[in-house]
């Protein structure tokens, strides 16, 4: 398993994808996770901007292991127009991921939010429908779709049990459960809770929390036991799962909070400090 750099920390720091990719290369990363939000939103970038990002990525030898579909809080909104707008955004992300040469896409926000005035049952159905049709679209393109739990009451998938149920209800062979260890720390779900996903584990996020708030801060400044979760997914065969699909096996360093509107003044410093910490506790995770 290798480390990947998630570009969200640069987007939250008001840096564009061009700068984030150059920084990833400067630090020696081979693998990245591309955050499709703010300046890096494929739906709002110009064709020329996209070409430049692809040029930099290929020129630096960077492999985009996952496209984060961050603008997806309305995935299960009761207004079909908002759900359709999310679907259009997800398709734009998929098209850009193909240009970058990657296959994995991640639907963020726990598959959507429980909205006031809508029953949880209906919200669940909207989530299954919208993520399901996106997975069907991506299956035709030979792409993989991840969904993750987000750890608060208003997220539709907010624990591993709901995430497992979503996998079952959507029932698509190209769907996988993204593992974010910071989210699991908040929901108080130990590494053993991942055993239910054994056959479909493909991707890991290393994010930090102070136990209640998902801070997405510098790794090592909170309470997450990164080593315990990484050791568990390796024990469960994540490397073999990735090899079967021809995908790199990575744990992505995810920092910066999009949901809370936070700001990262010096993204490079955050990356440097997190690498120092991971070098102490997980030296076997390498950049290449």
C-alpha positions in Angstrom: 0.0 0.0 0.0 1.2 3.5 -0.9 0.3 7.0 0.2 -1.7 9.3 -2.0 -2.2 13.0 -1.6 -5.7 14.3 -1.6 -5.9 17.8 -3.3 -8.8 18.9 -1.0 -6.3 20.6 1.4 -5.2 22.9 -1.5 -8.7 23.7 -2.6 -9.7 24.6 1.0 -6.5 26.7 1.0 -7.8 28.6 -2.1 -5.2 26.9 -4.4 -6.2 25.6 -7.8 -5.5 22.1 -9.1 -2.5 23.2 -11.0 -0.7 24.2 -7.8 -1.8 21.2 -5.9 -0.5 18.8 -8.5 2.8 20.5 -8.7 3.1 20.3 -4.9 2.2 16.6 -4.9 5.1 16.1 -7.3 7.4 18.2 -5.3 6.8 16.1 -2.2 7.5 13.0 -4.2 4.0 11.5 -4.5 3.1 9.3 -7.4 -0.5 8.9 -6.4 -3.2 11.6 -5.9 -6.9 11.9 -5.1 -8.4 14.7 -7.0 -11.1 16.8 -5.2 -13.6 17.9 -7.7 -14.7 21.1 -5.9 -14.0 24.9 -5.9 -11.3 25.7 -8.5 -11.0 22.0 -9.4 -14.7 21.5 -10.1 -14.9 19.8 -13.5 -18.4 21.2 -14.1 -17.2 24.8 -14.0 -13.6 24.5 -15.3 -13.0 25.6 -18.9 -11.7 23.1 -21.5 -8.4 24.9 -21.4 -8.1 24.6 -17.7 -8.8 20.9 -17.9 -6.2 20.4 -20.6 -3.6 22.1 -18.4 -4.4 20.0 -15.4 -4.1 16.8 -17.4 -0.9 18.1 -19.0 0.6 18.7 -15.5 -0.5 15.4 -14.1 0.9 13.4 -17.0 4.1 15.5 -17.1 4.7 14.9 -13.4 3.9 11.2 -13.7 1.0 11.5 -11.3 -1.7 8.8 -11.1 -5.2 9.9 -10.0 -6.5 7.0 -7.9 -9.8 8.6 -7.1 -12.0 11.6 -8.1 -13.8 13.0 -5.1 -17.3 14.1 -6.0 -17.5 16.7 -3.2 -20.5 18.7 -4.5 -23.0 15.9 -3.8 -24.8 16.9 -0.7 -28.1 17.1 -2.7 -27.7 13.5 -4.0 -30.9 12.5 -2.2 -32.8 15.9 -2.2 -36.6 15.6 -2.5 -36.5 18.1 -5.4 -35.7 16.0 -8.5 -34.2 19.0 -10.2 -31.5 19.2 -7.5 -30.9 15.4 -7.7 -30.5 15.7 -11.5 -28.1 18.6 -11.1 -26.0 16.4 -8.8 -26.1 13.6 -11.4 -24.9 16.0 -14.1 -22.1 17.1 -11.9 -21.1 13.4 -11.2 -21.1 12.7 -14.9 -18.8 15.7 -15.5 -16.5 14.3 -12.8 -16.5 10.9 -14.4 -15.6 12.4 -17.8 -12.7 14.3 -16.3 -11.5 11.3 -14.4 -11.2 9.5 -17.7 -9.1 12.3 -19.1 -6.8 12.0 -16.1 -6.6 8.3 -16.7 -8.3 7.1 -13.5 -11.3 4.8 -12.9 -12.4 5.4 -9.3 -15.0 8.0 -8.3 -16.3 8.7 -4.8 -19.7 10.0 -3.9 -19.2 12.1 -0.8 -21.6 13.4 1.9 -22.7 9.9 3.0 -24.8 9.5 -0.2 -26.7 12.7 0.7 -28.5 14.4 3.6 -31.7 13.7 5.4 -33.8 16.8 4.5 -36.4 18.5 6.7 -39.9 17.6 5.6 -38.9 14.4 4.0 -39.1 11.0 5.7 -35.9 9.0 6.2 -37.4 6.2 4.1 -37.9 8.5 1.1 -34.5 10.0 1.5 -33.0 6.5 1.5 -34.9 5.7 -1.7 -33.7 8.9 -3.4 -30.1 8.0 -2.5 -30.3 4.5 -3.8 -31.9 5.7 -7.0 -29.4 8.5 -7.7 -26.2 6.6 -6.7 -27.5 3.5 -8.5 -28.1 5.3 -11.8 -24.6 6.8 -11.6 -23.1 3.4 -10.9 -24.9 2.1 -14.0 -23.6 5.0 -16.0 -20.0 4.3 -14.8 -20.3 0.5 -15.3 -20.7 1.2 -19.1 -17.5 3.3 -18.9 -15.6 0.6 -17.0 -15.4 2.9 -13.9 -15.7 2.2 -10.2 -18.0 4.1 -7.8 -17.3 4.5 -4.1 -19.7 5.6 -1.4 -18.6 6.4 2.1 -20.2 6.9 5.5 -20.1 10.4 7.0 -20.3 10.5 10.7 -23.2 12.7 11.8 -27.0 12.3 12.2 -28.0 14.2 9.1 -26.0 12.0 6.7 -27.9 9.2 5.1 -25.1 6.7 5.4 -23.7 7.5 8.8 -22.3 4.2 10.1 -21.0 0.9 8.6 -24.3 -0.8 8.9 -26.1 1.7 6.8 -23.2 1.7 4.3 -23.4 -2.1 4.0 -27.2 -1.8 3.5 -26.6 0.8 0.8 -24.1 -1.5 -1.0 -26.8 -4.3 -0.9 -29.7 -2.1 -2.0 -27.8 -0.4 -4.9 -26.5 -3.8 -5.8 -24.0 -2.8 -8.5 -20.8 -4.9 -9.1 -18.7 -1.7 -9.7 -19.7 -0.2 -6.3 -17.2 -0.2 -3.4 -17.3 1.1 0.2 -14.7 3.9 0.7 -13.0 3.6 4.1 -12.4 6.9 5.9 -10.7 6.2 9.2 -11.5 9.6 10.7 -15.2 9.0 10.1 -14.9 5.6 11.8 -13.3 7.2 14.8 -16.2 9.5 15.3 -18.8 6.7 14.9 -16.8 4.7 17.4 -16.5 1.8 15.0 -13.4 -0.3 15.5 -11.3 -1.8 12.7 -13.2 -5.1 13.1 -16.3 -3.4 11.8 -14.7 -3.5 8.4 -14.8 -7.2 8.1 -18.3 -7.0 6.5 -16.7 -5.3 3.5 -13.8 -7.7 3.1 -14.4 -8.6 -0.5 -14.9 -5.0 -1.7 -12.3 -2.9 0.1 -10.5 -0.8 -2.5 -9.6 2.6 -1.1 -8.7 4.3 2.2 -8.7 7.9 3.4 -6.5 9.0 6.3 -8.3 11.9 8.0 -8.1 13.3 11.5 -10.6 14.2 14.1 -10.7 15.4 17.7 -13.3 12.7 18.5 -16.5 14.7 18.0 -15.8 17.1 15.2 -14.4 15.9 11.9 -11.6 18.4 11.8 -9.8 17.1 8.7 -6.7 18.6 10.4 -3.0 17.7 10.2 -2.6 14.0 10.8 -1.3 13.2 14.3 -3.0 16.3 15.9 -6.2 14.3 16.9 -7.2 11.0 18.2 -7.3 8.6 15.2 -5.4 5.3 15.5 -4.3 5.2 11.8 -2.1 2.2 12.2 -4.9 0.0 13.6 -7.2 0.7 10.6 -4.5 0.4 8.0 -3.3 -2.9 9.5 -6.8 -4.2 9.4 -7.6 -3.4 5.8 -4.3 -5.1 4.7 -5.2 -8.1 6.8 -8.6 -8.2 5.1 -7.0 -8.3 1.7 -7.3 -4.8 0.3 -4.1 -5.2 -1.7 -5.3 -8.4 -3.3 -8.7 -6.7 -4.2 -7.0 -3.8 -5.9 -4.6 -6.1 -7.8 -7.6 -8.1 -9.2 -9.0 -4.9 -10.7 -5.6 -3.5 -11.8 -6.0 -0.6 -9.3 -3.2 0.9 -7.1 -3.7 0.3 -3.5 -3.5 3.6 -1.6 -4.3 5.4 1.6 -5.0 9.0 0.8 -4.0 11.8 3.1 -7.3 13.8 3.3 -7.2 17.2 5.0 -9.1 20.5 4.9 -12.8 20.8 5.7 -15.1 21.6 2.8 -18.3 21.1 4.8 -17.4 23.6 7.6 -16.0 26.3 5.2 -12.6 26.1 6.9 -9.5 27.6 5.5 -6.0 26.2 5.3 -3.4 29.0 5.2 -0.4 26.8 4.3 -1.3 23.5 2.7 2.3 22.5 2.0 3.0 22.7 5.8 0.0 20.5 6.5 1.3 17.9 4.1 4.8 18.1 5.4 3.7 17.7 9.0 1.4 14.8 8.2 4.1 13.0 6.3 6.5 13.3 9.3 3.9 11.8 11.5 3.0 8.9 9.2 6.8 8.2 8.8 6.9 7.5 12.5 3.8 5.3 12.8 3.4 3.7 9.3 6.9 3.8 7.7 5.8 0.9 5.4 3.5 3.3 3.6 5.6 4.8 0.8 5.1 7.5 -1.7 5.9 5.3 -4.6 
